Amino acid sequence: MATLIRFYGFSLIFTLACLGLGVWYGWASTGTLAGTAAILWIIVVLSVLEISLSFDNAVVNASVLKEMDEVWQRRFLTWGIAFAVFGMRIVFPLAIVAIAAGLGPVETIDLSLNDPQEYERIVSSAHVGIAGFGGAFLAMVGLKFFFDLDKDVHWINWLERKLSSFAALPAAEIAILLLIMWGISTLLDPNEALTFLVAGILGLVTFIAVEGINTLLKLHEEKQRLAGAVVRSGLGGFLYLNVLDASFSFDGVIGAFALSNNMVVIALGLSIGAMFVRSMTIHLVRKGTLAQYRFLEHGAFWAIIVLGAIMLISAKVHIPETITGLIGAVLIGLSLWWSIRYNRRESAVSEPSA
């Protein structure tokens, strides 16, 4: 119990605060217990869905966060939540509506509160661009993990070895992604195809830019270490994690409209989920779970590739979020089971020799 409070105490307090705001908003907007209870129920369901669909996000975050010092880990949990909650769950959908409808900030907020159906329609109409950007970024995150010549631990052995060997070809993963994006764009209307391709290219450029910043910061830190300076930084990883979290959030924000078109309700529900994902990330890092379970990272990165592919395909065909989450859960579950089986086999081999 003490361990759970240590890792999830802040998230629980945050949850109670959000539920309290939900009660206040429900009573202020409906004036009835039934209406308040209905709003509170939707908030709870949204938060549970966000948590259950984002475990792969937590595992991948942990793989990056474990390389950062504790100072930047805490900053990711505290400062990063401002970006995750206010940036992606509130400002992002408002910005989409403002740009698409040509409205100012005040008019956009008024629309979201007083005409939620129109607000939902405008946000949903931007799905093609969101699918291109988010899908391209996530696909690159997953492909980069497997297109690595130095990678010597493989889960799906025959496939991952082939992908690792392809890394000898410069920018092979970028070429594959661009070909996939072009193929999907041929299935879209001309206007949507252009939007999709531009957004996808921007997603690709964003990934390259964040990776470049991360590399430059690491080179700078290495020079400082060689000069004898004590370096405690993780700015590159911090930026990378927040962009990654944003990409994971795109689909969730759009999918939340299946349960509610009320901006306040969606923001409260998804924010609770975002907070718990960060707590899970810290938990995985502190307990060394990724080191204990050899193939867990592999399952999470395969889940990211699948999510990126689904986002790209969703520009043409809608795929329910439950299917996306189920595929991710199955991949992570299989990788966890495979890791446990590997540990038992290794333990059995070492016991006789001991």
N, C-alpha and C positions, 0 to 999 in steps of 0.2 A: 504493500500500500504506500509506504514512504517513497518508494521508487517512482510509482505512478504519479504521486503528488509532485515529486521533484521535476519530472519531465512535462507533466500535463496540467500542473496547477494554474499557470497563467492562462492556458487555453480554457480551463473550466471557469475561471473568473470572467474571461472575455465572453464565454458562452452565456453565462448568467446575465451579464450586462446587455448583450444583444437580445436575449429573451425578454429582459425587462423593457427594453426599447420597443420590442414587438408587442408586448402587452399594452404599453402606453399608446403606441400608434394604432393598434387594433381598436382600442376603446375610443380614441379620439376620432377615428374615421368611421366606425360603425355604430358606436354607442350601445352595443349589445354584447352580452357574454358569449353568445353563439358566434357572432362575427369575430370577436376577439380570439376565441378558441380556434376558429377556422384559420385565421392568419397565423396564429402561433403554431398550429399543426403543419402548415406549409413551410414555415421557417425551419422547423425540426427536420422535415423530410428532405428539404433542400440541403441542409447541412450534412445529413447522413449520406445522401447520394454523393455529395462533393468529396466526403472523406473516403467512401468506398471506391469511388472511381479514380482516386488520386494516389493510391498506394504506390503505383509505379513512379509517380512524380517524387514521392518521398524517398524511394530507394535511389533514384538517379541523383536527386539533390544530395543525399548522403555520400554518394561516391565522389562528388565534387567537394563537399563540405569537409570531409575527413582530411583533405590536404590543407585546410585553412586552420589558423590558430584560433584559440578560444575567444579572443576578442572579436574577430570577424564572425565567428559562429554566433555569438550573442547579438551582434549587429544584424545578422541575417534574420534572427528570430524577432528582434524588436523593430529596427528601422525598416527592414524588408516588409513587415506586415503592413506598414503604411502604404507602400506601393501596391501590395497584393490586394488589400481591402479597398482603400480609397481610389487607387489608380485603376485597377482592373475591374472591380465590381461596381464602381460608381461612375468614375470619370470616363472610363473607356466607352461604355454604352451611350453615355450622354454626348461624348465627342462624336460618335458615329452619327447620332441623330442630328446634332448641330451642323455637321458638314453636309450630310445628305439632304437635309431640309433647308439649309441656308439660314438657320436660326441662331440667335445669340444665346449665351449661357442661361440667362433668366427665362427666356421663352422656352428653351429646351427643358429646363427643370419643371416649368409650369405644364408643359405637354406631358412629361412623364408622370406627373401627379394627377392631372385632371383629364387626360385622354390616353390612358394606358394602351388601348387597342391600337391607336395610330402610332404610338411610341414603339410598340412591339413590331408593327408592320415595317417601320423604317429600319429598325435594328436588324430584323430578319432579312430585309432586302440587301443588306451589305454582306450576306453570308459568303458569296462567291469570293470576294476579296479577302475576307477573314480566312476562308478555307485555303486559299493560295498561300497567304503569308504564313499562317500557323502550321500548315501541313509541310511546307518547304523547310521551315526552321526545325521542326521536330524530326523530320526525316533525316536531316543533316546531323542532328545530335546522335540519333541512333546509328546511322551509317559510319560516322567517325569512330565510334567505339569498336566496330568490327573491321573497318578498313585500317588496320594497324599492323605493320610488319613485326613489331616487338611483342605482339599479343601471343602468349604461349599457353594460356588456359582457355579451353574451348568446351562449351556445353554441347551444342549440336555439332559434333566434331567435324564431319565431312563438309558441312556448309560453311562453318566459321573458318575453317582452314583455307577454303577457297577464297572467301572474302578477304582474309588476311593477306593472302598472296597477291590479290588484285591491288593491294595498297602500293605495290611496286610501281604501278602506273600512276603518274602524277594526276591529281584531281579526278580520279576515276569515279568517285562517288558523286561529284558535282555533275559529271557528264551523264551518269545514270539518272540522277534526279531531273535534270533539264529535259532529257528524252521522255521521261514519264510525264512531266508537266506539259510538254508539247503534245503528247498523245491524248491527254485528257482535254486539252484546250480544243482539239479538233472535234470533240463531241459537243462543244458549247456553241451558243449563238455568237456571232462575231464580236459584239460589244462585250459580252460576258467573258469571251475567250481572252480579249485584250486585258480586261480587268484582272482576270485570273493569272495571266502570265506576268503582268507587271507586279502584282502583289507577291507572286511566288519568287520572282527575281529579287524583290526587296527583302523577302524573308531570307533568301540565300545570302544576300549582301550583308544583312544584319548579323547572321551567324558568322560570316567571315570577319566582319568588323569587330565583333565581341571577342572572337578567338584571337584576332590580331592584337587588340588592346591587352588581353590576358597575357599573350606571349611577350609583348613589350614590357609589361610590368614585371614579369618574372625575370627577364633579362636585366632590368634595372635593379631588382632585388639581389640578383646573383652578383652583380658588380659591387653592390654595397657589402655583401657578405665577404667577398674577396678582399675588400678594403678594410675588413675588420669590424664593420658596423653590425649592430644587432638589428635584424629585420623582423618585424612582426606585422605582416600585411597580407591582405587577401582581397584587395579591391577588385582585381580582375575576376576572381571567382564569384565575388558578391554581385558584380554586374551580370555575369553569365547566368547565375542562378535566378536573378530577377527577370531577365529576358525569357529564360526557360519557363519559369512559373507563369509568365504572361501568356506564352504560347499554349501551355496546358489549359489556361483559363478561358481562351477564346470559345472553345466548344461548349464548355460548361455554362458560360454566360448565355449563349444562344439557346442551349438546351433547357435552361431554367424556365424559359417562357412556356414550356409545355405544362408547367405546374402553376405559374402565375405570370401576369404581365404587369405587376406592381413593382416599380423600381425599388421601393423601400424594402419590401418583403424579400425580393431577390438578393439585394445587397446584404441584408442581415443573415439570410440563410447561407449564402456562399462564403461570407466572411468568416462564419464559425468554422466551416470546412477548411478554409485557407489557413486559419490559425492552427488547427489540429494537424494539418499536413506538415507545417513547420515544426511542431512539437514532435511528430513522428520522425522527422528527419534528424533532429537533435538526438532523440532516443537511439536511433539506429547507429549514429556516429559514436555516442558515448559508450554503448554496450558492445561495440565492435561486431555487430551482427553481420556486416558484409564480409568480414574476415572469417567468421565462423561458418558461414554458408557460401561455399565456393562458387556456386552458379547463380546466386540470387541476382547479382548485377546483370548477368546475361539475360535472365528472364525479363528484367525491367527494361533493358534497352531493346529487346525484341518487341516488348509491348509498346514502346515509344515508336518504333518503326511502323508497327501496325496502326497506331493512332495517327501518325503522320499520313500514312497511306489512306486511311479512312477519311481524314479531313480533306485530302486532295480529291478523292473520289466523290465526297459529299457535295462538291461544286456541281455535280451532275445528278447524283442519286442520293436521296436522304437515307442515312443509316441511323437507326435509333441509338441513343446514348447508352441504353442498357446493353446492347450488343457489344459496343465498344468497351464498356467496363467489364463485361463478362470475359471477352477475349483476353484483356489485360490481366484479369484475376487468374484465369486458367494458366497463362504463360508464367506468371510469378509463382503460382502454386506448384506447377510442374518443376520449375527450377529449384524451388525450396525442397520439394520431395527428392529430387535428384541429388541435391546437396547433402541431405540427411542420409541418403543411401550411400553416397560416397564416403561420408564421415564414418559410418558404421563399418564399411568394407575396409577402410584404412585402419580403423581401430582393431578389427579382427585380425588383420595381417600383422600389426605391431605387437599384439598381446603374446602370441607364441614365442616371438623372438625375445620379448622381455622376460 
